[in-house]
Amino acid sequence: MRLAILTVIAALIAGPAAAEFKRVNERDNFISLVENRDLTRLGIRLNVTDNGKISGRAFGQKVSGEWSWSSGFFCRDLYVNGDVLDEANCQTVEVKGNTLRFTSDKGTGDFADLRLK
């Protein structure tokens, strides 16, 4: 009985579990998240528009690019000052609160978390 009471008390003190990232599968859902907002991270500020354009700055350098939505993936090319930064890459997108997580190579590679501002 004492163990059961301690378990209940511990659960009450711990509070609800942290929210998990949820996969964004639809283009329209993605657009609703990024529309009229910037994606930010230390030294980075990007704008992703509904017409397939990416613009912004990263560590003082001009960033541009194009994107499309393909079979549940965010596919993009990025350029810094006109030079290729990263070849075309399709990524999973997940959301948790005001954070979007982009995971390269269709969800099998590295990820970057960007805040929605």
C-alpha positions, 0 to 999 in steps of 0.5 A: 500500500505504501509503495502505491501511495509513493508511486501516485505522489511521484506521478503527481510531482512529475506532472504531464509527460513532455510533448513529443514531436508530431510529423507534418505530412501535408503541405497545407499543414506545413504552410499553415505553420510557416506562413508569415513567420520566420524560422530562427536559430542562433545566427539564422533567420529564414522565411519559407513562402507558400510559392516555393521560395526560401530567403533569409540570412545565416551568420551574416550571409544571404541565404536563398533557395527553393522548396517543394512538397513531395510524398510527405517530405519537404524537399529543398535546395539552399544557396549562400550568396548564390553558391550551392550550400546543400544539394537537393534534399528531402526531409521530414518535418515535425512540430512541437509547440513553436519548434519545427524539426527538419531531418535530412535524408527522408528522416534518416540523417541529421536534424535541425530544430528551428523556432517559429517567430 
